[in-house]
C-alpha cells in the first residue's frame, strides 16, 4: 500500500469529490488492469480518451480516479481528483510511486530527429567500459547493465519508465542513457523525471503527421530543455541552425555546444573519411573510429562531450570510444568476398537518407553503382514521401521504391506518392515493387561486382507491419540470403543481435 498524500506530491489538485483513502495499491491508466484499491488515471490519448473508461475502472475496484473532468455520475465507492493535465499528473504519480528513481542515478536524455539511438547505445557501451553499471532506454532495446529487455516505444509510458529506472537503481546502475522522443515530451511521458543532462543532436523533417507543423515539432524538442532543472547540463549541436533555440529558456546551469563547422565548446575535425571508418581530431588528439560518415562524426563528438560533462577523463574517453562498434541497423555493412557491399540503415527521414546516401556517394570508388531500396511508412507523415524519393534519385544509379511498414495504407498508394518526387530525367532508373522481399531480391540481381546496395528505412526492425499485423522480416537476413556473393555480416555490426543463425 502507498500513501495517497505522498503520491499527490508536486501535483496541483483543482478539486476533490469524495472521501479519499489514506493509501492505494497500484496505479493504472489502462482501465482493464485495475483491481481493488487501485488508483486510475484518465488520460486523453491519441487513440482513446481514458475519461470514457472511468466507470469501468470504478466497477473493477478503483478507489481513486485522477481526471481532468468529472464524469456525470459519481460513484460513492470512489474518490475523484480533478487536475489540469492528467497525463502530466501520471508522470508525477509514477515518479512518486517508485520513490523518484531518476534522482538516484545520473539520467541523461538525448533528443533530435537523427542520432538518438546511436548516441545512447554507444554511451551505454562506453560507460560500461569505464566500469559502471549502466541503464539504456532506446528504440532498439532497453538494458539494465547487461540484461536486455524488449523495447516497444522510443520512450515508454511513465509507469513503465519509472519501473525500469527503479530496477536499474536496484541493480546498482549509476547512469542511464535515454532516448527522448518529441511524442514523449508532448504527451508528458517524461513528467516527474529528474535529468542530470540533456543533449540535442539535430532536427529535420519528421513526425508532421503528429505535430502538424514543423514549428510544433521544434517546440516539442525545446520543451525538453525548458523543463531541465538548474543542476543539469544542456548540450546542443551548434551546427544545426535550430540548436541554439533549445537553450533560449532553459535554466540548466551548464550550457555547452559541439560542432564540426563553427566555434563550439567541443570542436572536432574530420581528417579522413572512408568506408572503413573515421579519422578525427578531437581536443587536439587524432583518433581513429570504426563508425562511417560525417553524421557519425557528430554522434561521436556528442558522445565525447557528454562523457566529459559527466566528469570522465578526456584521454580515457577517446581511447575507449575509438574501440566501440556500430549500432544494429545504423549503416550496418554486409560485406561480400567478391567485393560487393550491402548497407542496411534505419534512415526513414529525408535528412537521414541524404546523410547515408551522400556518405556512400562520396566514398564510392570509380565504377561502383549505388542501388537503393527505400520506402515510406504508412499512416505517417505523407509529405516526406516525394522528398525522400527525390533524394534517393539524386545519389543513386538505380532506385527501387518498396514497402516499409505500410500499416493500414495500400502499399502501391505510398509508392505512387513517392514517385511524385521523381523528375522525368530520373524516371528510367526507378521502379516500384510493393513486396519488400522482391525489391531486395531485384536489387541483388541487378548488382554487379563492387556495387553498393543500400536497403533503407527499417534498419534493426525484425518485422514488417501490414494491415495491423507484424510479420517477421529482417532486412539484414533477406539481403544476405539473396546476395549470394555477399558472404558475411561485418562483425563490427553484431552488438545486441540475437540471431544465432547469422
N, C-alpha and C positions, 0 to 999 in steps of 0.2 A: 504494500500500500504506500502511496506517495501523498504527502501533504498538499492539499489543493492551493493553500495560500502561497506556498513556495513555488508551485508550478506557475502561478499567475504573476510572478515577479517580472518586472520590465514590460508587462502588458497593460495598456491603458484600457480599462473597462468603462464602457459608456453607462451601462445599467445592468442590473441583475434581477431576474424573476425566479422566485422560489427560495427555499432554504438550502444553501449549499452544504454538502457533506464535508467533513474535515479532510477526507482523503479519497483517492480513487485508485483503481488497479492499473489500467493501461490507457494509452492514448491512441485513437484511431481517426483517420479521415476517410476510411472506407467503411461504410455502414455495415457491410457484410461481415466484417471481422469483429464487430462489437459484441462484448459479453457483459455479464452482470458487473455493476460498479465501475464501468469504464467511462472515459471522457471522449465524446465525439466532437470533432471539429468539422463544421460545414464549410467546405472550401469551394469557391466558384472556379471550376477548371475550364479547359478549352473544349472538352467533350461533354461534360456534365456539371450540374450545379449541386453541390452537396446539400444545399438547403432543401432540396426536394426529397432527401432521404432522412431528414431529422426524425420523422415519425417512425420509420423503420428502425433507426438506431435506438430510440427510446423503447420501442417494443422488445428489442433484443436485450435490454437491460442497462442502457446508458443512463448514468445518474447525473451527468453534467453535459450540457451542449454549449459549445462556443460557436457563435454565429454572428453575421452582420445584421440580419433582420430576424426578428422573432416570427415563428410560424403563427398562423391564425389560431390554431388550437394548441394550448399549452397543457402538458400533462402534469398532474400533481406529483408524479413519481420522479420528475427530473428538475434540475435547476438549469436555467437558461442564462448565459452570459453574453451580452452584446459587445462586440468590438468593431472598430472601424475597418480592419483588414484581417480577416480570419486566416488567410494564407501566411501573413506575417506573424500572427499570433501562434500559428502552428510551429513556426521555426523556433520561437522563444520557448514554447511549451516543450518541444523536443529537447532543446538545449538544457532547460531546467530539469527535465525528467531524467536525463542522463548525467546530471551534475556537471554541466559545462565542460565536456571533454576536450573541446578545442582550445581551452585555456591551459591544458595540461601537457601540451606539446607545441612545437613550432609548426603552425599551419600556414602554408604558402599557396595562394591561388594564382593560377595562370589563366588569362583570358585573351581573346583575339580570334580572328577568323581562322588563321592557319598557324600551325606550330605548337598548339596546346599539348597534343598527345605526345609528340616527340620531346618537348621540353620536360613535362612531368615524368615521363618514363625514364629519360636519361638522368634526371635528378634523382629518381629512386635508385637507379643503378649506382650513380656516383656516391651518394651518401651512404649506401650500404658498403661501398668500397672504403669509405672513410672509417667504417667500423660501427656506424649507428644502426639501430633498428628503425626501419622506415616504413611508413604507410604510403599507399598510392591509390588515388581515385581518378580513374581515367576512362576514356571511351572504350579502350581495348579490354582492360581487366583491372579489377581492384586487387590490391595486395596489402596484407598485414605482414610486413617484413618479407619472408619468402613464401608465405602461404597465399595462393591465388584464390580469388573469389570472382564469380561472374559479374560482369557489368552490363546493366540493361540500358541506362541513360548516361549521357556525358556527366551530368550532375544528378545524383539520386535525390529522392524526396527527403524532407527534413528529418523524419523519423529514422529512415534508413541511414542517412548521412551521419547523424549523431550516434546511432548504434554502432556503425562501423568505426568511427573515430574513438568511441569508448572502448571498443575491442582492441584497437591499436594501442591505446594507453595501457590497458590491462596486460597486453603482450610486451610492454616495455618500450614501445616506439617513442622516439624523441622528436621525430619530424614526420610531417605528412605533406605530400605534394598533390595538388588537386586541380583538375580542370574546372573552370567556372564558365559555364555557357551563358549566353545572353538570355536564353529562356529561363535559366535558373535564377538570374538576377530579377527579372521582371516578375516571375512567379513566386518570389520571396523564399526560394528554397534555401538560400544561404542566410536568412534572417537568424539572428541569435548566435552566429558563429564568430569566434574571435580570431582574426587573421594576424599572423606575425608579419606577413608581407604579401604584396600583390605585384604581378608583372603583366604588362601588355605587350603582345607580340606584333600585331598588325591588325588592320581592318580593311575588308573589301566586300564586294557584292555577295550577300548570302542571307538566307532566312527572311527574305522580304515577304514570304507567304505568312509569316507570323508577325513580324514587326510592322509590315505595311510600307513603311518608308525607311530610307537609308538613315535619315536623321534619328528616327526612333531606335534603330539598330545601334548607332553610335552612342546614343544616350544610355542605352541599356548597359553597354560596356563601361561607360563613365560612372554610372550609379554604383558599380562595384567599388571604384576608387573613392567615391563620395562617402561611402559607408565605412571606410577604414578607420580604426582607432588611432589616436595620436601616437601611440607607441610603434606603429607599423612602419615598414618601408614601402615605398611605391616606386617601381622601376618601369620605365617605358622605352619603347623603340623610337628614338628621335628621328630616324629616317622616314618613319611613317608620318605623313603631314597632319594626321589627326592625333598623333601621340601626345603632344603637349596638352590637348583638350582634356585628357584623362586626369591631369594634375590641377585643373583650374580650381576645383572646390575641395580637394582632399585636405584633410587635416593631418595626414601622415607626416610625422616629424622628419623622416629621412626620405627625400625625393631624389632619385637618380635616373640618368639616361644612359642608353647604349646605342651605338651606331657604327656603321661601316663607312658612311659617306660624309658625315659632318661632325663637328665638335660634339663630344659627349663625355660623360664621366667615365664610361667604359668604352674604349675605342679599339678597333681591330682593323687589320688589313689582310686581304686575301693575296698571298704571294703566288700561289699556283692552284689551279682547279682542274681536276681530271676525273675520269670515271673510276679511278682508284681511290680518290679522296681529296682532302683539302689541306693545303699547306698555308697556315695563317700566322700572323704576327699579332700577339695579344700582350699588352703591357711590356713591349719591347722584347718579348720572348717568342721565338719561332717554334711552332708546334705543328706536327702532322696529325690530322684527324681522319678517321675512316668514313666519315659522312661525305656525301656528294652534293655539290651545288651551292650557290650563293644563299639560297633560302636556309640551308642548314648552317651556313656561316653565322647567320643571325641567331638561329637556335642555340648554337654553341656559345656564342658571345653572351647571350641572355642567361644561359645556364651558369657560365663562369661568373657573371655579375651577381646572380642570386647566391651562389656559394660564398662569394666574398662578403656580401651583405649579411650573410648568416654567420660570419666570423671565421671562415675557413682560410687556410694558408694559400696564397696565390700559386706558389710553385707546386705544391702537392695537388691543388685543384687541376692545374693544367696537365700534370703528369697523369693523373687518373682519368681525366676527361679524354685524353688522347687515346686511351685504350678501350673506350666504350664503343659498342657496336650499334648498328642501325636498329630501328624500331620496326616491328612487323607491319607490312603494308605501306611503309613510307619509303619510296624509292628502293624497293626490295628487288634486288637483281637475281635473275635466273640465268646462269652462265653456261653456255654450251661448249663442248670440247672443240667444235668446229670454228668457234669464234662468234657464233650467233648469240645475241644478248636479248633477254626479255626483262622488262621492268614492270612491276606491279606497284601502283601507287593509289593512295586514297583520294587524290585530288578530285574533289567534287564541286569546287567553286571555280569561277573564271580565273581568279588570281592564282590559285594553287595549280591549276592546269597549266597556265602560262609559265609559272616558275619551273615546273618539271620539264615541260617541252622545250623551253628556252635553254635549260641546262643541257638537255640531250642534244639539241641543235648546235649549241656552241662547242660541245665536246666530241661530237661525232667526227669520224675520220672521212677522208675523201672517198666517195663512192658508196658510203653507207646510207641506206634509205631508212626513214623513220616511218613505221607503220603504227598508227594509233587506233586503238579500240576504246571508244568512250560513249557514255550515255548520260542521262539525267534522271533523277528520281521522280517518281510520280507523286501527285498530291503535295508538291512542294513548289517553291518559287519558280514559276514558268518563264519569267522574264530573262533568266540567265541562260536558257537553253540555246537560243541563236548565238549568244555571245560566246559560249563555250565551243560551239561548232565552228565559229569563225576563228577562234584561237587555235583549235585543232588543225584546221586547214592551213593556217599561217605557217606553222612549224613542221608540218608532216608532208610526206610524199604520198602516202595513202591513208585515208581515214575511213573507218567503219563505225557508223553510228549504231548503237545497240541498246538493249535494255539495261538499266541499272537495277533499281528496285522500283518497278512500275506501280507497285501497291494496287490501288483501285482505278488506275487510269489505263486506257488501251495503249499498249506499248508503241504501236505504229503512230499514234497521235503525238506522242512525246518525240519520236524521231522526226516526224514531219515538222514539229515546232523547231527542232534543232536545224533542220535543213533550210529553214528560212534565213539562217545566218550565213549560208554558203553563197558566194558570188558565182556568177556564170562561169568565170575562168576556172574556179575550183571544183565545179560540179563533176568533171570527169574523174577526179581522184577520190570521190566519195561514194559510199554505198550504204544502204540501210538493211540491216539484218536484225530482226527483232529478237531472235534467240541469242542470248549472250554466249552460250556454248558454241553455237555455229559461227558466231562472229569471231571468236578466238581461234577456232579451227581454220577459218578462212585466212586470218592474219598469218597463221603459221604456214599455210600452204603458199602464200604469196612471198614469204620471207626468203631471201637468198642469204648465202654465206656473208657474215659480218653485218647484216641488217639488224636494226633495233626495233623491237616490238614493245610498245607501251600499252598496257591494259590499265585504264584509269577509272577511278570512281568508287571502287568498293574496298580496295586495299586489304585490310585484315579481316574483313567480314567473311563469315563462313556460311552465309545463307543468301538467298535471293527472295525478296518479299513480293509475291504475286497474288493479287486478289485476296489479301488478308492472310495468306498462308506463307510461312517461311520455309522455303525448300533448301536443302543442303546445297551449297555452291561456294567453291573457293577458287578465286581467280588463279591463285598460285598453282593449285593442283591441276586445274584444267589446262593452263598454259604449259605446264611441264608435260602433261600427258600427250598433248597434240604436237608439241615441238620435239620430235624425235631426236633432232640434232642437239637439243638442249639437255645436258646430262645431269646437272645437279643444281640445287638451290645453294647460293653462296652462304657459307657458314656464318658470315657476319650478319645474317638476317634472321637467324633462327631463335633468338631470345624470345621467350614466352610461348613459342609454338608447342602444341601438344599433339602433333601428328606423327606417331611412330612410323608410319609408312612413307614419310617423305624421303 
